[in-house]
Amino acid sequence: MGISFRRRALAALLALGAVGLAACGGGGGSGSDSSNSLAATGSNDGGNSDTGTWQAGEFLPASTFGSLCVSPRSGTNPATGQPYADVLGTRLDENNWLRSMSNDLYLWYDEIEDVDPADFDDSIEYFEQLKTFDLTVSGREKDRFHYAVPTSEWQSQSQSGVYVGYGLQWALIQATPPRKAVVAYTDTEDGAGLPAGIGRGAEVLSVDGVRVEDGEDIDTLNRGMWPSTEGESHTFEMLPLGASEPVTVTLTATAVTSEPVQHVRVVDAAMGRKVGYMLFNDHIATAEKALIEAVQQLKAAVIDDLVLDIRYNGGGYLDIASELAYMIAGDVTAGQIFELVSFNNKHPETNPVTGYPLDPTPFHSKTQGIGNVQPGVALPTLNLPRLFVLTGENTCSASEAIINSLRGVDVEVIQIGATTCGKPYGFYALDNCGTTYLTIQFRGVNAKGFGDYADGFVPDGNFDTAADLPGCAIADDFTHLLGDEYEARFATALNYIETGSCGDVPASGYTYSQVGARLSAANGSVPKAPWRSNRIMVR
């Protein structure tokens, strides 16, 4: 029923050429015309509810089909402590639940083609049709965020930060031949468990004998780079950063616990200013405690500016974004809206998932207890009037909400790096029959009512929109470690703090306007599992 991230990533790369390593060429999805199709119907009688006749465009409540499963789970749900409600059902029951749920909750429900659920033997395949296929103004897919994962994986990963892997994240600088892949960062600050030299900037030359640059065996490359089971081993030929000769290493997949906050430090800048820096990679539950400790450290140092590195942060829990935004800005957020969400036009006043009125999310001044943190404890604050953010195409969702919310209360946000992913949308994760479905349910706006950044926030943009931010467009610099004051994006932020302009970055061997193919001036996609790439609300 469920699918692993590796399978999902491979499916996406074959369709979009955007995730994972791809061969030359590609394809796209399509749906059949089902305007005259009949869909199945039924009632929840404890099993086999797929009798009767439905007409296209007519929907029973999703609860009619909920927990009617091809393979019912037994035992206790670890998330609730209650027994699973699953009973025996059919594939059509599961598909009908997806159909009714999407018609009720999906933000763009009226853009879904009502495909007959009886035509699909795989609920994941059917789910992939239950979305809009429209494009944004720039020509990108409007909904690039439609995912399904096994519920057991979702619970493990989103709550504890544990996933199966090597303890590093790959950056795909070029996903099609001639391909290029390097290590973007390690999941722990010290790269524990990895061979010497296998850290940021190390280039992957081959995987299990298949050349990354031009190898035709895409399956071997993807299986090796994104393992799916613990104990799985693969052989890599890699060129460590600064090395002249490649090395051969064997990496074995383990249950990795990621550290979402790393490299917290203070740098002395011109005119006696103290500049804080922190790398923040994931809005997962364990980030709550780590962010509090980081802010306490920076507060004790009495910093004048903060450089928040979220270039690889795809998002996660929105409440954690709200906490961090408050800790950065402090007093100016009092009584202000962090974000106001709206659902589709079927639910103008009430949250259809929780049943509560659509009240705005405030800037949280106290802990929410998302991670292993006592709720209701006052958060530390830096009270900064401006923030420097280091961004890239992987800066997404909850990370973008930090930018948008602070601008909504007139905190100056200066953006250094590349255009963000563009996701003013979010969801509540929904479980049915052992699969968690991540389908866009709401959009968010800040205190000024702005949320129109589906094509991302643009540093020093010239599109004359509210998504253009002051700052500097500068590529990623894989020749320096993250947090190194000579790394191009961080160096540019420091130069901006000292001079008020982007300037040149001679320490990295190029200027900010010279974005070429070299490793010191590259941009890359960092594929992450869905739990690390979204804006998630909790009930």
N, C-alpha and C positions, 0 to 999 in steps of 0.2 A: 504494500500500500504506500508506505513512505518512500522517499528517495533521498539518497545521500547528497551532500553538498557537491561532491565530485561529479556525480551523475548530472546534477542540476547545472553545474558550471559548464560541463561539456555540452549539454543540450543548448545552453545559452550561447556558447561560443560558436556552435555550428549554425545557429539561427542569426546571431547578431555580430559575431566577430568581436565581441566586447569583453568577454570573460574567458579566461583560460587561453591556451595556446591553440591556434587554428592553422589549418592548411590554407592554401590559396583558394579564393572564392568563398562562397557562402550561400545561404538560402534564407527564406523567411517563412513564417507560418501563414496559414490561410484557413478560412472557415467556409463551410458550405452554406448555401442558401437554404435556411430552414423555415422560411415564412409559411410554408404549407405543411410543416412537420407536425406530427402528433407527439406529445410527451406523455410519459406514464403518470399515473396518479395513484392515490391510495390514502390510507389513514393509519395512524400509529396504533396498531392493535397488539403491539408487543412482538411483531415480526412479520416479514413478508407483506409489506404494505404497498407493493408495486402492482396492484390490480386496478382495473378501471381504465378510463380514457381521459387524458388531459388535452386541452387545446393549447396551442402555442400562445403565449402571452397571458395565460392564466396560471396563478401561483397559489398553492396552499402555504400556510405558515411553515417556516423551517422546522419548528418544533414537531411538526407532523412526522418528520423523518429522522430527527436527531437521535443518536445513539443506536440506530438500527444498522448493524455492522455485519459485513461478510465474515470477519473474524473477531468476535466480541472479546474484549479484555476481561480478565477476572482479577480479583484481588483489590487492593487499595490504591487509589490515586495519590501519589506522594505530594502532589501540589495542594490537595484539599484535605487529605486525611480521611476521605470518605470512599466507600466502595465505588468502583466504576458502575455507571448506569447502563453499560452496553448490553444489548440483547441481540439475538440472531436476526439478521436482516439480509438484504441482497445488495448487489452492486448498484442496482437502480435506486434503492433507498439512499445509499450514500451519495449518488449523483443528484438525486432530487433535493437532498439537504443542501448541497452546494448551490444548486440552481435557485432555490427559494432564499437561501441566505444572501446570495449575491444580489438578487433582485431587491431585497430589503435594505442591505447595508452598503453595497458598493457605491462609492462616491459618484461614479458615472454609470449607474445602472441602466440608464436609457440608451447607452451606447453599446450594450452587450447584444450580440446577435443571439437570439433564443434558439440555440441548437438543441436538438432532441437528445436528452440524456441517455435514452436507450441505445443510442448509436455508439456508446463508449464503454469498452470493457475495462478501462483503466480510469479511476477517478482523478488521478493527477493529470492525465491527458485532457480530461473534460474540464478540469479546473483552469487549465491554461487557456481555454476558449472563453472563460467567463470574465472578460476584461475588455477595455476599449483598445482598439488598434489605431486610434487617431494619433496625429503627430503634433508636436509643439510648433511654435513659430519658426524655430531654428531647424525643424525637420527631424528632431529626435522623437522616439516613442513617448507619448504622454504618460503612459504607465509602463515604466521600466522596472517595477518593484513588486511584481506578482510572484509569490513564492509559496511553496509547501515543504515542510520538513517533518520527519518523524517526531511525535510529541516528546518522546524520551530524550531525543537530542536537544530539542528546544528547551526543555526544562533544565537539563544539565548545563547547557551552554549559556543561556541567558541569565541564569541565576548565579552560577559559580565561575563562569569564565573558562570552563574546561572544554577542550575540544581535542580531537584526534589530529595530530600533526607532528611537526619536527621542532616547533618552538621558534619558527621564523615565518615571515610573510614575504611572498614574492612580489616584485614589481615587474609588470610586463611592459617594457618600453616599446616593443614591437611584437604584436601577437601573431602576425602573418609573416611568411618568409620575405626577407631575411629576419627571423625572429631574434629578439634580444630579451633576456630575463636576468634580473639581479635580485639580491636580497634587499628589501626595503628597510626592514628592521627586525629585531628579535623580540619575542613576546615577553622576555624578561630582560631587565636592564643590563645584566651581566652576560646574557647569552648562555646561561647555564645548560650544560648537556650537549652543546654543539662543539664540533671540532674547531681547533684553533684556526682563526682566519675566516671562518664562515659566519660573517656578520654583514652589516650594511655595505653595499657596494660589491660584494662578491658575485661574480658573473657565472651563470650556469651555462656550461658548454655542451654537456650531453647528459642524458638520463637513461640509465640501463642500456648504454651503447647507442642510443638514438641521438643524433646531433640536434641541438635545439634550433640552430640557425636555419637548417633546411631539411631536417629529417621528415620523412613522410608518415611515420608511425605516430600519429597524433594521440592515439589511445595510450600508448606507452608513456609518452611525455606527461599527459594529464594524470594518469594513474600514479606516476612517480612523484610528481610535484604536489599533488593533493591526495594523499593516502586516505583510505576510508576505514581501516581497522588497525587497532593497536598491535604492535609486533611486526607490522609490515615493514620490510627493509628494501631500500633501493640504492643503486650505486650512481653517484654523481661525479662528473668531472667538472671542477670549478676553478675559477681564477680569482683568488682572494684579492681584495682591494690593495693596490700597491705592489702586488707580486708580479714577477716576470714569467713565472712558470706555473702551469695549472697543477692542481692536486686532485687526487681521486679519493673520495670519501664515501662511506656508507652511512646513510641516515635511516634510523629506525623510528617509526611512528609510535608515539606514546600519548597518554592522556596529559595534555599540556594545560597548565594553569597560567593564563596570561596575566601580566601586570599592566593594567590600563593606564597608569600614570607613571612616567619615567623621567629621569634626567632633570629633576628640579634643581635649579641653580640660580645664582645671582651674579651678574656681570657689572663691573664698574664701567660706566660710559662717561662721555665728556661732561664737563661742568659739574662733576661730582654726583651725577645721577646714577641711581642703582636700578638696574633692569632685571626683573625676574623672568625666568623661562621655565616652561614645563611642557613636556610632550604628553598629550592626552589622546589615546588611541581608540577607546571604546566606552560608550555610555552603558556599561554593564553594571550589574548590582554591586560588584566588588569595588567599583570606582567611587562609590559614595564615601567610604572611609578614606581611601587614598587621596581624594581631592581635598577633603577637610585637612588632612595632615600636610598636604602640599601648601595650601593657603596659609595654614598656621606658620609654616616655615618661612614663607615669603613675607608674611605680616611681621614676623619677628625681625626680619632683615630691613624693614621699613623701605620697601621698594617704591620707586617713583613711576615706573612703567612695567607692564606685563606683556610678554610675548607668549601667546598661547598657540602652541603648535598642534593644529588639528588637521594637518594635511592628509592623514590616513584614517581619520575618524569618521566612520560611516554612520554613526548615530547610536540609537538604543533608547533607553528610558528617558522620556521627556522630563520627568520630575528631577532627574539628575542634572539635566541641562538647566532647569530653572534654579536649582540650588547653586550651581557654579556661576550662573549669571548674577545671582544675588551676591555671592561671595566676592565677585569682582567689583561690582558697582556699589553695593551697600546702600546707604541712606537714600539715594536718589530713586530707588525702586519702591519705596514705601507706598503702599496703597495702589501700586500700578499693576497693570495686566502684563504678565509674561507672554501668554498666548491665549487667544480665543479660538476655539475650534468650531467648525460648522460641518454638519453632515449633509447628506443629499436632501432634496426638497421634500422628502417624505417625513423628515424629522427636523422641522424648523426650530423647535423649542426644547426638545428632550433628547438626551443622549440615548440612542436606541439600544446600546449595549448594557449600560448601567441602570437605565430608567430614571436617572436624575436630571434635573433641569440643566440646560447648557450654560453653566456658569464658567467664567474664564479661569484659567490656571494662573495663580498669582506667582510672583517671585517668592520662592520658598525661603523664608528666613530661619526655618528650623529643619532638622533632619526628618526625612520621610520614612526612615527605617527600611529602605529598599534592600540594602545589603545587610551585613552583620553589624548594624548600627542601631543604637537605641533611638526610637523616634521621639520627636519633640524637643530635641536639644538645640539651643541657639547656635547658629553657624557663625564662624569668624568672617570678617569682611576686610577687603583692601581699600574700599572707597575710592576707586580710581575713576577719573573723568574720561579716560580713553583706554582703548585696548588694541593691541596689535595682534592680528591673527595670521598664522601661516597656513595657507590653504592649497588644495589641489583638487583634481577631479574626484577624489575619494572623500572629500569633505561633504558630508551629506546629512540630510534629515535633522536629527536632534542637534547636530553641530551647527547647521545653518540656523536653527532656531535660536541659538545663543547670539549669533550675529544679529539676526532680525529683531529679537526682543530688546537687546541693548540699544539698538538704533531707535527703537520705539520709545525709549525714555531719554533720548538725546545724549547717550554715551557715544562718543566718537569712536568708530571702529575703522581701523586702517588695515587694509588687506594686502598681504604680501604673498605672491605665488601665482596660482592659476585659478581659473573660473571653477566654482564649486559645482556639485552634481546637479543641483536644482530639484529639491524635493520638499515642497511646503505641505506635504501630505503625511498621514500616519494611519495607525490601525490599532485595534485590540487583537491580539493573537487568539484565534478560535480553534479549539480542539474538537475533532469528531472522529471517533473510531480509531484513535491512535495516530492521527495525522494533524498537525497544527497548520492552519491555513492563514497566510498573511496577505490580506487583500485590502486595498486602499479604502478607507471608510470616511476619513475627514480631511479637511484642509485647515491650516492655521494662519492667523494674522496677528500682528503685534498690537501694541497699545494705540498706534496710529491707524490701525486698520489695514496695514500693508502685509501682503503675503504673495505678491505676484513675482516669484522668482523661479519659475519652472525651468528656466534655462540657466539658472545659477547666479550667484553673486560674482561680479566681474571686477577685478582689481584695476583701478585707473581706467575704467571702461569709457567708451565714447558713444554709447547707445542712447544717452539721454533718458535713462530710466532710473527709478528708485532702487534698482538692483545694482547700479554702478556705485562702487565704493572708492574713496580715495586710497591710494596705495601704489603698488608697483607690480607689474606682470613680470614674473621671473620663474624660470624653470627649476625643477628639482636638481639637486646637486648630490649625486651618489658618490662623489669622491671625498666627502667629509661625513663624519658621524653626526647624527642628530644631537642637537645641543651644543655642537662645536660652534664657537662664535665666528669661525671662518666659513661655515657652511653657507651657501649662497643666500638662501632665504633669511636665515637668522642674521647674517651679516648685513643684508639690505635693511632689515628692520632696525638694527643698531645704527646704521648710517642715517636712516630716516629720523630716528630719535635725536641724533646729534646735529643733523643739518636741515631737517625738514624736507628732504628730497630723496629720490631713489639712489642717484649717484651710480658709480661703478663699483664692481666687486672684484678688484684685481687679485685678491687672495685666492679666488677660485679660478683665475685664469680667463675670465671673460666678463663682459659688461652685461647688464640686465637686458639690454636690447638684442644681444647676440645669442639667440636660442638656436643652437645647432644640434647635430646628431651625437656630439660627444657625451660621455657619461657625466661630465660636469655640467651639462645643460640639456637635461632630458626630462620628459614627463612620462609617467607610466601609470597604468591601471594596477591597483592592488586588489585582486579578487578576494572577497570575504564572504563568509557564510551569512545568511539573511539576518541572524540575530545580531550581527555586527554592522548592519547596513540599513537601519530603519529608525523610525520615530515611533516608539512603543508607549502606549498608555496602559496603566494597570487599573484593574477594577476596584 
